Amino acid sequence: MSTPVPAVEARQLIKTYPGDVTALRGMDLTVETGTVFGLLGPNGAGKSTTVKILTTLARPDSGSAVVAGHDVLRHPDRVRRSIGVVAQKSGADPVATGRENLLLQGRLYGLGGAALGRRVDELLGRFDLTGAAKRQVRGYSGGMQRRLDVALGLVHRPEVLFLDEPTTGLDPESRTAMWEEISRLAGDDGLTIVLTTHYLEEADRLAERIAIVDRGRVVVEGTPEGLKGELRGDAVHLELRTEGDRTQLTGALAPLPGIHEVLVDGRRVSVRADDGAAAVPVLLGALERAGAAVAAATVARPSLDDVYLRYAGRRFAEAESEAESQAESVPMAADTQDEAALAASGGTR
């Protein structure tokens, strides 16, 4: 029996932007057909750059990628006809109606006539937009606009759908509704979905497999449950009253029985424990003897944040804060370079 061909396969993608900003440092991905694959990482980790390359909106400095059986560099037109893309910013025309946007999208892919009309009606109904079909999109709520964006990406029945941060900016109710629709797309339609997100809960809930991305590379890949299951026991997090010496505190905690993977970062101490509840008093005693006073302690089952901490060496929130300090200058340079690459290759957005 032949091995199924992956829906997406990328090897050693490298991408740099002006100012010596390296967005990708050898990105490797394999997405099996018919699955929801999550790219999880903080803002600035390289997720959107990866999606730009896979959807032919940017060219890598080196490396290769194949999407839906087509090489993104040699056959970008074939890739574009095989994929749907929902970018972070809405691509809908705000002064056109929802129906007009869907009809235009279909015509761009060569669809027309009664078949296109039926497809548009189907999508309007599926995304609960029938009642708003004749209204201008600029009057839609954020959740309605996002549902329309996904519908636009599905008009031509793509093989692979890319969702780049699909729920950013949505209120909790709209986010939950979008999660349910994404689950239906994967379950009922058997669509391959590549989802980028910086929401831990979103990746945990939706993705069958995830790749955790940090500083332009994949640090670990697997199923959410499998990755969490690799972490033995419980996660114990301690907050010190004052910052402690990393070497001293690690030396005080690492030898304790049932304690694993001690990480000290300023005032925060995180460990893995076979039995978290039983470990807390032991840890408090060891820290007290080391001269460190504890302000708070929590025990929890392993989460994707703990997985990120283990493989990236820092908390997810810390990585997000680091990325924010670089976010103002990189996007403009990135867009400028990507436009130049597209123009040189004869591509269009």
C-alpha positions as CSV (number, residue, x, y, z in Angstrom):
1,M,0.0,0.0,0.0
2,S,1.4,3.4,-1.0
3,T,2.1,6.1,1.6
4,P,-0.4,9.0,1.5
5,V,1.0,12.2,0.1
6,P,1.0,15.0,2.7
7,A,-1.2,18.0,2.0
8,V,1.6,20.3,3.0
9,E,5.3,19.6,3.3
10,A,8.0,22.2,3.9
11,R,11.7,21.7,4.4
12,Q,14.3,24.0,5.8
13,L,12.5,27.3,5.1
14,I,14.6,30.3,5.8
15,K,13.4,33.9,5.5
16,T,15.1,37.1,6.5
17,Y,13.9,40.7,6.3
18,P,15.8,44.0,6.1
19,G,17.6,44.9,9.3
20,D,18.9,41.4,9.8
21,V,15.5,40.2,11.0
22,T,15.4,36.4,10.6
23,A,11.7,35.3,10.6
24,L,12.3,31.6,9.7
25,R,15.4,29.6,10.7
26,G,14.9,26.3,9.0
27,M,11.2,25.6,9.3
28,D,10.1,22.0,8.7
29,L,6.4,21.0,8.5
30,T,4.4,18.0,7.4
31,V,0.6,18.2,7.4
32,E,-1.3,15.0,6.7
33,T,-4.4,15.2,4.4
34,G,-7.7,15.7,6.1
35,T,-6.3,16.9,9.5
36,V,-6.4,20.1,11.4
37,F,-2.8,21.1,12.0
38,G,-2.0,23.9,14.4
39,L,1.0,26.3,14.2
40,L,1.2,27.5,17.8
41,G,3.5,30.3,18.9
42,P,3.6,33.8,20.2
43,N,3.3,36.8,17.9
44,G,6.5,37.2,15.9
45,A,7.4,33.5,16.1
46,G,7.3,33.1,12.3
47,K,3.8,31.6,11.9
48,S,2.4,34.2,9.5
49,T,5.6,34.3,7.5
50,T,5.3,30.5,7.1
51,V,1.7,30.9,5.8
52,K,2.8,33.6,3.4
53,I,5.3,31.3,1.8
54,L,3.0,28.3,1.7
55,T,0.2,30.4,0.1
56,T,2.7,31.9,-2.5
57,L,2.4,35.4,-1.0
58,A,6.2,35.5,-0.2
59,R,9.3,33.7,-1.4
60,P,11.7,32.0,1.0
61,D,15.4,32.8,0.9
62,S,16.0,29.1,0.8
63,G,14.2,25.8,1.4
64,S,11.3,24.1,-0.4
65,A,7.5,23.6,0.1
66,V,4.8,21.6,-1.6
67,V,1.1,22.3,-1.0
68,A,-1.7,20.1,-2.4
69,G,1.0,18.3,-4.5
70,H,2.3,21.5,-6.1
71,D,5.7,23.2,-5.6
72,V,5.0,26.7,-4.3
73,L,8.0,28.2,-6.2
74,R,7.6,26.4,-9.5
75,H,3.9,26.2,-9.8
76,P,2.4,29.0,-7.7
77,D,-0.8,29.3,-9.8
78,R,-1.6,25.7,-9.2
79,V,-1.1,26.2,-5.5
80,R,-3.5,29.2,-5.5
81,R,-6.2,27.2,-7.2
82,S,-5.9,24.4,-4.7
83,I,-6.0,26.5,-1.4
84,G,-8.3,28.8,0.5
85,V,-6.8,31.6,2.6
86,V,-8.2,33.5,5.5
87,A,-5.7,36.1,6.4
88,Q,-5.5,38.1,9.7
89,K,-7.0,41.1,8.1
90,S,-10.4,40.8,6.3
91,G,-10.2,40.6,2.5
92,A,-13.8,41.4,2.0
93,D,-14.9,44.6,0.1
94,P,-16.5,46.7,2.9
95,V,-18.9,48.6,0.5
96,A,-20.1,45.5,-1.3
97,T,-22.7,43.2,0.2
98,G,-21.9,39.7,1.6
99,R,-23.5,38.1,-1.4
100,E,-21.6,40.3,-3.8
101,N,-18.3,39.5,-2.2
102,L,-19.0,35.8,-2.5
103,L,-20.1,36.1,-6.1
104,L,-17.0,38.0,-7.0
105,Q,-14.7,35.5,-5.3
106,G,-16.4,32.7,-7.2
107,R,-15.9,34.5,-10.5
108,L,-12.2,35.0,-9.8
109,Y,-11.9,31.2,-9.7
110,G,-13.8,30.8,-12.9
111,L,-17.2,29.8,-11.4
112,G,-20.5,31.2,-12.6
113,G,-24.1,30.7,-13.5
114,A,-26.5,28.7,-11.4
115,A,-23.8,26.6,-9.8
116,L,-22.1,29.6,-8.3
117,G,-25.5,31.0,-7.1
118,R,-26.2,27.7,-5.3
119,R,-22.7,27.6,-3.8
120,V,-23.1,31.2,-2.5
121,D,-26.6,30.4,-1.0
122,E,-25.1,27.3,0.6
123,L,-22.3,29.2,2.3
124,L,-24.5,32.1,3.4
125,G,-26.7,29.6,5.1
126,R,-23.9,27.6,6.6
127,F,-22.3,30.7,8.2
128,D,-25.6,32.2,9.3
129,L,-25.3,35.1,7.0
130,T,-28.5,34.7,4.8
131,G,-30.3,37.5,6.7
132,A,-27.3,39.9,6.1
133,A,-26.6,38.8,2.6
134,K,-27.8,42.1,1.0
135,R,-26.2,44.4,3.6
136,Q,-22.8,46.1,3.1
137,V,-20.0,44.3,4.8
138,R,-18.9,47.5,6.6
139,G,-22.1,47.1,8.7
140,Y,-21.2,43.6,9.9
141,S,-20.1,42.8,13.4
142,G,-16.6,41.4,13.9
143,G,-17.9,37.9,14.2
144,M,-20.0,38.2,11.0
145,Q,-17.0,39.6,9.0
146,R,-14.9,36.7,10.2
147,R,-17.5,34.1,9.1
148,L,-17.7,35.8,5.8
149,D,-13.9,35.7,5.4
150,V,-14.0,31.9,6.0
151,A,-16.9,31.5,3.5
152,L,-14.8,33.5,0.9
153,G,-12.0,31.0,1.4
154,L,-14.3,28.1,0.7
155,V,-16.2,29.2,-2.4
156,H,-14.1,27.2,-4.8
157,R,-13.9,24.1,-2.6
158,P,-10.2,24.1,-1.9
159,E,-8.1,21.1,-0.8
160,V,-6.3,23.0,1.9
161,L,-7.6,25.9,4.0
162,F,-5.2,28.3,5.7
163,L,-6.6,30.1,8.7
164,D,-4.1,32.7,10.0
165,E,-5.1,33.8,13.5
166,P,-8.8,33.3,12.7
167,T,-10.2,34.4,16.0
168,T,-8.0,37.3,16.9
169,G,-10.0,40.3,18.1
170,L,-13.3,38.3,18.4
171,D,-15.4,38.4,21.6
172,P,-15.6,35.1,23.5
173,E,-19.0,34.2,22.1
174,S,-17.9,34.8,18.5
175,R,-14.7,32.9,19.1
176,T,-16.6,29.9,20.4
177,A,-18.9,29.9,17.4
178,M,-15.8,30.1,15.1
179,W,-14.3,27.1,16.9
180,E,-17.4,25.1,16.3
181,E,-17.5,25.9,12.6
182,I,-13.8,25.0,12.2
183,S,-14.5,21.7,13.9
184,R,-17.4,21.0,11.5
185,L,-15.3,21.9,8.4
186,A,-12.7,19.3,9.5
187,G,-15.1,16.6,10.6
188,D,-17.9,16.9,8.1
189,D,-16.0,18.0,5.0
190,G,-12.7,16.2,5.6
191,L,-10.9,19.4,4.7
192,T,-7.2,19.9,5.5
193,I,-6.8,23.0,7.7
194,V,-3.6,24.7,8.7
195,L,-4.4,27.0,11.6
196,T,-2.0,29.5,13.1
197,T,-2.8,30.8,16.6
198,H,-1.3,32.3,19.7
199,Y,-4.2,31.1,21.8
200,L,-3.2,28.0,23.8
201,E,-6.8,26.9,24.4
202,E,-7.6,27.3,20.7
203,A,-4.7,24.9,19.6
204,D,-5.6,22.5,22.3
205,R,-9.2,22.3,21.3
206,L,-9.1,22.3,17.5
207,A,-5.8,20.8,16.3
208,E,-5.2,17.1,15.9
209,R,-1.5,17.8,15.7
210,I,0.4,21.0,16.6
211,A,3.9,22.4,15.9
212,I,5.1,24.8,18.6
213,V,7.0,27.5,16.9
214,D,9.5,29.8,18.6
215,R,11.9,32.2,17.0
216,G,11.4,31.0,13.5
217,R,11.7,27.2,14.1
218,V,9.6,24.3,15.3
219,V,10.7,23.3,18.8
220,V,8.4,20.3,19.1
221,E,5.6,18.6,17.2
222,G,2.9,16.1,18.2
223,T,-0.7,15.7,19.3
224,P,-1.8,18.1,22.1
225,E,-2.5,15.2,24.5
226,G,0.7,13.4,23.6
227,L,2.8,16.5,24.2
228,K,1.2,17.1,27.6
229,G,1.4,13.4,28.4
230,E,5.2,13.5,28.0
231,L,5.4,15.8,31.0
232,R,5.5,13.6,34.1
233,G,3.2,14.3,37.0
234,D,2.0,17.8,37.9
235,A,3.2,21.3,37.2
236,V,4.1,23.3,40.3
237,H,4.6,27.0,39.9
238,L,6.1,29.1,42.8
239,E,6.4,32.9,42.9
240,L,9.2,34.2,45.2
241,R,9.0,37.5,47.1
242,T,12.3,38.6,45.7
243,E,14.4,37.4,42.8
244,G,16.7,34.4,43.7
245,D,20.0,33.1,42.5
246,R,19.2,30.6,39.7
247,T,22.1,28.2,40.3
248,Q,21.5,28.2,44.1
249,L,17.8,27.5,43.8
250,T,18.2,24.9,41.1
251,G,20.8,23.1,43.3
252,A,18.4,23.2,46.3
253,L,15.4,21.7,44.4
254,A,16.7,19.4,41.7
255,P,17.9,16.6,44.2
256,L,14.5,16.4,45.9
257,P,12.8,13.1,45.3
258,G,9.9,13.2,42.8
259,I,11.0,16.5,41.4
260,H,11.9,17.0,37.7
261,E,12.8,19.8,35.3
262,V,13.5,22.7,37.6
263,L,13.3,26.1,35.9
264,V,14.2,29.3,37.7
265,D,13.4,32.6,36.0
266,G,13.7,35.7,38.2
267,R,11.0,35.4,40.8
268,R,9.3,32.5,39.2
269,V,10.2,28.9,39.9
270,S,8.6,26.0,37.9
271,V,9.1,22.3,38.5
272,R,7.6,19.0,37.5
273,A,6.5,16.8,40.4
274,D,5.3,13.2,40.5
275,D,2.6,14.4,43.1
276,G,2.2,18.1,43.0
277,A,0.1,18.4,46.2
278,A,2.6,16.4,48.2
279,A,5.6,18.2,46.7
280,V,4.5,21.8,47.7
281,P,5.5,21.6,51.4
282,V,8.8,19.9,50.5
283,L,9.5,22.6,48.0
284,L,8.6,25.4,50.4
285,G,10.9,23.9,53.0
286,A,13.8,23.6,50.6
287,L,13.4,27.1,49.4
288,E,13.2,28.5,52.9
289,R,16.5,26.7,53.8
290,A,18.0,28.3,50.7
291,G,16.9,31.7,51.9
292,A,14.0,32.2,49.4
293,A,10.6,33.3,50.7
294,V,7.6,32.1,48.6
295,A,4.7,34.5,47.9
296,A,2.4,32.0,46.1
297,A,2.2,28.4,44.9
298,T,0.0,26.7,42.4
299,V,-0.4,23.1,41.2
300,A,-1.9,22.1,37.9
301,R,-2.1,19.3,35.4
302,P,0.3,19.8,32.4
303,S,-0.8,22.3,29.8
304,L,0.5,23.5,26.5
305,D,2.0,26.4,28.3
306,D,4.1,23.9,30.3
307,V,5.0,22.1,27.0
308,Y,6.1,25.5,25.6
309,L,8.1,26.2,28.7
310,R,9.9,22.8,28.5
311,Y,10.9,23.1,24.9
312,A,11.3,26.9,24.4
313,G,12.8,27.5,27.9
314,R,10.4,30.4,28.7
315,R,6.7,31.1,29.4
316,F,4.4,31.8,26.5
317,A,3.5,35.2,27.9
318,E,7.2,36.1,28.1
319,A,7.7,35.2,24.5
320,E,4.7,37.4,23.5
321,S,6.2,40.4,25.5
322,E,9.5,39.9,23.7
323,A,7.8,39.9,20.3
324,E,5.9,43.1,21.1
325,S,9.1,45.0,21.4
326,Q,10.0,44.1,17.8
327,A,6.6,44.3,16.2
328,E,6.5,47.9,15.1
329,S,9.5,47.8,12.7
330,V,9.3,44.3,11.2
331,P,5.8,44.2,9.5
332,M,6.4,47.2,7.3
333,A,9.8,45.9,6.1
334,A,8.4,42.4,5.7
335,D,5.5,43.6,3.5
336,T,7.8,45.7,1.4
337,Q,10.1,42.8,0.7
338,D,7.3,40.4,0.0
339,E,5.7,42.7,-2.5
340,A,9.0,43.1,-4.3
341,A,9.5,39.3,-4.4
342,L,6.0,38.8,-5.8
343,A,6.5,41.4,-8.5
344,A,9.7,39.8,-9.6
345,S,8.0,36.4,-9.9
346,G,5.0,37.8,-11.7
347,G,2.7,36.8,-8.7
348,T,-0.2,38.8,-7.4
349,R,-1.9,39.1,-4.0
